Amino acid sequence: MASGYGEILRARYATRLLAGTLVGRLPNATAAIGIVLFVRAEGGSYSLAGALAAVYGVATAVGQPLLGRLVDLHGQPRVMLPAAVVSGLGMAAFAFTGPDMLVAAYAAMVVAGLFTPPLEGGLRALWPDVLRKEGQVHTAYAMDAVAQEVMFTVGPLLVTGLVSLWSASAALLVVNTIGVLGALSVVMSRPSRAWRSAPREAHWLGALRSPGLLALLGAFLFVGTALGAITVAGVSYADGHGGDAVYGWMMAALGLGALVGGTVYGARQWSGAPERRLVLLVALLAVCYVPLVLMPGAVGMVALTGLAGVFLAPALACAFIVVDRHAPRGTVTEAFSWLVTTFTVGTSVGTAAGGPVVEWAGTRWGFAVPGLAGAAALLVLVCTGRAFASAGVGPVVAGSSENDRNGAAEPGFSAGHRA
């Protein structure tokens, strides 16, 4: 297992790109907690903090596929670095003006979210050119999914540490400065500067004209919903079983389960069509959500939460390959960005729906939402089976200066990405 990941990290530029992308995404990973802590430190209400964080999240969801399309058209450095700078300036304006000037605060959140650079999709577009070998790309996707779990664990700790040692406004400024430096590290690398998307067919739908991609996005909308619902139901459960400490252990277990599952999944090569494998992984993910409704004692609940996370990173890693197979030629970054957006929107929907369900029907029904959402995700993939299973076959493009190797104007699978 270690040798497989080590082989990837020893590849030229691989460690730099992975680390730079994770650091560059730090502002987005910590935005919600940073915004809430800053607003509260300035005397604002939880309602205002939640509203500002929601605006940031919606703006990010809108901006990712739009910026992803621009990256496909104009390259990574010309889009990602300016976007990172503008996003950082938006958050800096918020830190300096505070939440009292409501119009300025909301405008700053729109700017900071809308211009969040699509580093996540950009990295996945670069992996085939950095690694070359088909099996290594598959493993890199899994390592990417695992690294996200580490970032979403370390990021909040960094923010809270900066707040306690310095101030909430300083935390926003430091984290966003670090994010710009991470983006700079990525776009100044040779693979990022050399990357060019394949020529694309002009179409206003862009990547969304692929039926298989739409099926995948529909499924992961519900996967995100399940994850968002768990975070809310977990708070309600912890209130009656030990408070914040238990909630912290539950969320840590969720991340640890995903980390372990993704690590094991990426350590071996898988045969067969990734679409079929993804259906199985989503089914297992849905099944592992069901036991949460048992609501045992704190130790048992932490264990069940860890189980609920085991198949999340493998499902994401497999989804990355499926996205590549179904993305129309010249839209690879946009397609990956749509997956990020859909998952983010789904998480927000789950969080928003989880609160009323817990309030009206109780914690047990709150934990039933992830199971239902997981079943809905599986149902989407099954009902769209024909479109989802067919990646399309286009002419194979030999390696050239075009680093996006999707050879078909319509959805097709790049020759170098078979898994």
C-alpha positions in Angstrom: 0.0 0.0 0.0 2.7 2.4 1.0 4.8 1.7 -2.1 1.9 2.5 -4.4 1.3 5.9 -2.8 5.0 6.5 -2.5 5.5 5.8 -6.2 2.9 8.6 -7.0 4.5 11.1 -4.6 7.9 10.4 -6.0 6.7 11.4 -9.5 8.0 14.8 -10.6 5.6 17.6 -9.5 3.1 15.3 -7.9 3.8 16.3 -4.3 4.0 19.9 -5.2 0.6 19.9 -7.0 -1.1 17.9 -4.3 0.2 20.0 -1.5 -0.4 23.3 -3.3 -3.9 22.3 -4.2 -4.7 21.4 -0.6 -3.2 24.6 0.8 -4.9 26.6 -1.9 -8.3 25.1 -1.0 -7.8 25.9 2.7 -9.8 29.2 2.6 -12.8 27.3 1.2 -12.5 24.4 3.6 -12.4 26.7 6.6 -14.7 29.5 5.4 -17.8 28.5 7.3 -16.1 28.3 10.7 -14.0 31.3 10.0 -17.0 33.5 9.1 -19.1 32.3 12.1 -16.2 32.9 14.6 -15.5 36.4 13.1 -19.1 37.5 13.1 -19.6 36.3 16.7 -16.3 38.0 17.8 -17.7 41.3 16.3 -20.9 40.9 18.2 -23.1 39.7 15.4 -25.8 37.1 15.8 -25.7 33.4 14.8 -28.4 34.1 12.2 -26.2 36.7 10.5 -23.2 34.5 10.7 -25.2 31.6 9.1 -26.6 33.8 6.4 -23.2 35.2 5.4 -21.7 31.7 5.4 -24.6 30.5 3.2 -24.1 33.3 0.8 -20.5 32.4 0.5 -21.4 28.8 -0.1 -23.9 29.5 -2.8 -21.5 31.9 -4.5 -18.8 29.2 -4.5 -21.2 26.7 -5.9 -22.1 29.1 -8.8 -18.5 30.1 -9.4 -16.8 26.7 -9.6 -18.2 25.5 -12.9 -18.0 28.9 -14.5 -14.4 29.3 -13.6 -13.8 25.7 -14.6 -15.1 26.5 -18.0 -12.8 29.5 -18.3 -9.8 27.3 -17.3 -10.7 24.8 -20.1 -10.8 27.8 -22.5 -7.8 29.8 -21.3 -5.6 27.6 -19.2 -5.0 27.4 -15.5 -2.6 30.3 -14.6 -4.6 32.9 -16.4 -7.8 32.0 -14.5 -6.8 30.4 -11.2 -4.3 32.9 -9.8 -6.3 36.1 -10.5 -9.4 34.3 -9.1 -7.5 33.3 -5.9 -6.3 36.9 -5.4 -9.8 38.4 -6.0 -11.3 35.8 -3.6 -8.7 36.6 -1.0 -9.3 40.3 -1.4 -13.0 39.8 -0.9 -12.4 38.0 2.4 -9.9 40.6 3.5 -12.5 43.4 2.8 -14.9 41.5 5.0 -12.2 41.1 7.8 -11.5 44.9 7.7 -15.1 46.2 7.4 -16.8 43.7 9.7 -20.3 42.5 9.6 -22.0 45.7 10.7 -22.0 47.1 7.2 -24.4 44.5 5.9 -24.3 45.4 2.2 -20.5 45.4 2.1 -20.4 42.2 4.1 -22.7 40.3 1.8 -20.9 41.8 -1.3 -17.6 40.6 0.1 -19.0 37.1 0.6 -20.3 37.0 -3.0 -16.9 38.1 -4.3 -14.9 35.7 -2.1 -17.1 32.7 -2.9 -17.7 33.4 -6.6 -13.9 33.7 -7.3 -12.8 30.7 -5.3 -10.4 29.1 -7.8 -11.3 25.6 -9.1 -8.1 24.0 -7.9 -9.8 20.7 -7.1 -10.9 20.2 -10.7 -7.7 21.5 -12.0 -5.6 19.0 -10.1 -7.7 16.1 -11.4 -7.2 17.4 -14.9 -3.4 17.4 -14.4 -2.9 13.9 -12.9 -2.9 12.0 -16.2 0.0 14.2 -17.5 2.0 14.0 -14.3 1.7 10.3 -13.8 1.1 8.9 -17.3 0.4 5.3 -16.1 -3.3 4.4 -16.0 -3.2 2.6 -12.7 -1.3 5.5 -11.0 -4.0 8.0 -12.1 -6.6 5.8 -10.4 -4.6 5.7 -7.2 -4.0 9.4 -7.3 -7.7 10.0 -7.4 -8.1 7.9 -4.3 -5.2 9.7 -2.6 -6.8 13.0 -3.5 -10.0 12.0 -1.8 -8.1 10.9 1.3 -6.1 14.1 1.4 -9.4 16.1 1.5 -10.3 14.4 4.7 -7.0 15.4 6.2 -7.5 19.0 5.1 -11.0 19.2 6.5 -9.7 17.9 9.8 -6.6 20.1 10.0 -8.2 23.3 8.6 -10.7 24.0 11.4 -8.0 23.3 14.0 -5.8 25.9 12.3 -8.5 28.5 12.3 -9.5 28.0 15.9 -5.9 28.1 16.9 -5.3 31.4 15.1 -8.5 32.8 16.7 -7.3 31.8 20.2 -3.7 33.0 19.7 -4.5 36.1 17.7 -8.0 37.2 16.6 -10.8 36.1 14.3 -10.1 38.7 11.7 -6.4 37.7 11.7 -7.5 34.1 11.1 -9.4 35.1 8.0 -6.4 37.1 6.6 -3.8 34.5 7.4 -5.8 31.6 6.0 -6.6 33.4 2.7 -3.0 34.6 2.3 -1.9 31.0 2.7 -4.6 30.0 0.1 -3.2 32.5 -2.5 0.3 31.1 -1.9 -1.0 27.6 -2.5 -2.7 28.6 -5.7 0.5 30.4 -6.8 2.5 27.2 -6.2 0.2 25.2 -8.4 -0.1 27.6 -11.3 3.6 28.3 -11.4 4.4 24.6 -11.8 5.4 23.4 -15.2 2.4 20.9 -15.6 -0.1 23.7 -14.8 1.6 26.2 -17.2 1.8 23.6 -20.0 -1.7 22.2 -19.6 -4.1 22.9 -22.4 -7.6 21.5 -22.8 -8.5 19.7 -26.0 -10.5 21.7 -28.5 -14.1 21.8 -27.5 -17.3 21.8 -29.4 -19.1 25.1 -28.8 -22.2 24.4 -26.7 -23.9 26.5 -24.1 -24.4 23.5 -21.8 -20.7 22.7 -21.8 -20.0 19.6 -19.7 -23.7 19.3 -18.8 -24.7 18.0 -22.2 -23.4 14.6 -21.2 -26.3 12.4 -19.9 -23.9 10.2 -18.0 -22.4 13.1 -16.2 -25.9 14.4 -15.3 -26.7 11.0 -13.8 -23.6 11.1 -11.7 -24.2 14.7 -10.5 -27.8 13.7 -9.6 -26.5 10.8 -7.5 -23.9 12.9 -5.7 -26.4 15.6 -4.9 -28.0 13.0 -2.6 -24.7 11.8 -1.3 -23.9 15.3 -0.2 -27.4 15.6 1.3 -26.7 12.5 3.4 -23.4 14.0 4.7 -25.0 17.3 5.6 -27.9 15.6 7.5 -25.4 13.5 9.6 -23.7 16.7 10.8 -27.0 18.1 12.0 -28.4 14.9 13.5 -25.1 14.4 15.2 -25.5 17.7 17.1 -28.9 16.6 18.3 -27.6 13.2 19.4 -24.6 14.7 21.2 -26.9 17.1 23.2 -28.3 14.1 25.1 -25.2 11.9 25.1 -22.2 13.9 26.4 -22.3 17.2 24.6 -19.6 18.7 22.3 -17.0 16.2 23.1 -19.1 13.3 21.7 -20.0 15.4 18.6 -16.3 16.0 18.0 -15.6 12.3 18.3 -18.4 11.5 15.9 -17.2 13.9 13.2 -13.6 12.7 13.7 -14.8 9.1 13.3 -16.6 10.1 10.1 -13.5 11.6 8.6 -11.3 8.7 9.9 -13.6 6.1 8.3 -13.4 7.9 5.0 -9.6 8.2 5.3 -9.2 4.5 6.0 -11.7 3.5 3.3 -10.0 5.7 0.7 -6.5 4.6 1.6 -7.4 0.9 1.2 -9.4 1.5 -1.9 -6.6 3.3 -3.7 -4.0 0.7 -2.7 -5.1 -1.8 -5.3 -6.0 -1.8 -9.0 -9.6 -2.5 -9.9 -10.8 -4.3 -13.0 -14.1 -3.8 -14.8 -16.0 -0.6 -15.7 -15.8 2.1 -13.0 -19.5 2.9 -13.5 -20.5 -0.6 -12.2 -18.1 -0.3 -9.4 -19.5 3.1 -8.4 -23.0 1.7 -8.2 -21.8 -0.9 -5.8 -19.9 1.6 -3.7 -22.9 3.9 -3.5 -25.0 0.9 -2.5 -22.6 0.1 0.3 -22.5 3.7 1.4 -26.3 3.8 1.7 -26.3 0.5 3.6 -23.7 1.9 6.1 -25.9 4.9 6.8 -28.9 2.8 7.9 -27.5 1.6 11.3 -27.2 5.2 12.5 -30.9 5.1 13.4 -30.1 2.5 16.1 -28.6 5.4 18.2 -26.7 3.3 20.7 -24.5 4.7 23.5 -21.8 7.2 22.7 -19.0 4.7 22.0 -21.3 2.6 19.7 -22.5 5.7 17.9 -18.9 6.9 17.3 -18.2 3.4 15.8 -21.3 3.6 13.6 -20.4 7.1 12.4 -17.0 5.8 11.4 -18.6 3.0 9.5 -20.8 5.5 7.7 -17.7 7.2 6.4 -15.8 4.1 5.1 -17.2 4.1 1.6 -17.3 7.9 1.1 -13.8 8.5 -0.1 -13.8 5.3 -2.4 -17.1 6.5 -3.9 -15.6 9.9 -4.6 -12.4 8.5 -6.0 -14.4 6.3 -8.4 -16.6 9.2 -9.3 -13.6 11.2 -10.4 -12.8 8.5 -13.0 -16.4 8.4 -14.1 -16.4 12.2 -14.5 -13.4 11.9 -16.8 -15.0 9.1 -18.8 -18.2 11.1 -19.4 -16.9 14.7 -19.8 -17.2 15.9 -23.4 -14.0 16.8 -25.0 -12.4 20.0 -23.8 -14.6 20.3 -20.6 -12.7 18.2 -18.1 -12.0 21.0 -15.5 -15.6 22.2 -15.8 -16.9 18.7 -15.4 -14.9 18.1 -12.2 -16.0 21.6 -10.9 -19.7 20.6 -11.4 -19.1 17.6 -9.2 -17.7 19.9 -6.5 -20.6 22.2 -6.9 -23.3 19.5 -6.8 -21.8 17.8 -3.7 -21.6 21.2 -2.0 -25.2 22.1 -2.8 -26.2 18.6 -1.6 -24.4 19.1 1.7 -26.2 22.4 2.2 -29.6 20.9 1.4 -28.9 18.1 3.9 -27.9 20.6 6.6 -31.0 22.7 5.9 -33.4 19.8 5.8 -31.8 18.0 8.8 -32.7 20.8 11.3 -36.5 20.8 10.7 -36.6 17.0 10.6 -34.8 16.7 14.0 -37.0 19.5 15.5 -40.3 18.1 14.3 -39.7 14.3 14.3 -36.7 13.8 16.6 -33.1 12.7 16.3 -33.8 9.2 15.1 -35.6 10.5 12.0 -32.7 12.9 11.6 -30.4 9.9 11.2 -33.0 8.3 8.9 -32.4 11.1 6.3 -28.8 9.9 5.4 -30.2 6.4 4.7 -33.0 7.8 2.6 -30.6 10.1 0.7 -28.2 7.2 0.1 -31.0 5.1 -1.3 -32.0 8.0 -3.6 -28.5 8.3 -4.8 -28.5 4.6 -5.7 -31.9 4.9 -7.3 -30.6 7.7 -9.6 -27.7 5.5 -10.8 -30.0 2.5 -11.3 -32.7 4.4 -13.1 -30.2 6.1 -15.4 -28.3 2.9 -15.9 -28.1 3.0 -19.7 -26.9 6.6 -20.0 -24.6 6.2 -17.0 -23.0 3.0 -18.0 -22.2 4.2 -21.5 -19.2 6.4 -21.5 -19.3 6.8 -25.2 -16.6 5.8 -27.6 -14.7 8.5 -29.5 -11.5 8.5 -31.5 -8.4 7.8 -29.5 -6.0 10.8 -29.4 -2.4 10.0 -29.0 -0.3 11.9 -26.5 0.3 15.4 -27.7 0.4 19.0 -26.5 -3.2 18.7 -25.6 -3.2 17.4 -22.1 -6.9 16.7 -21.9 -7.0 13.5 -23.9 -10.7 13.1 -24.3 -10.8 12.3 -27.9 -14.5 12.7 -28.5 -16.6 15.8 -29.1 -19.3 14.0 -27.3 -18.9 12.2 -24.0 -15.9 9.9 -24.2 -13.2 8.5 -22.1 -9.6 9.7 -22.4 -7.3 7.1 -23.6 -4.9 7.5 -20.7 -7.5 7.2 -17.9 -8.8 3.7 -18.0 -9.2 2.1 -14.7 
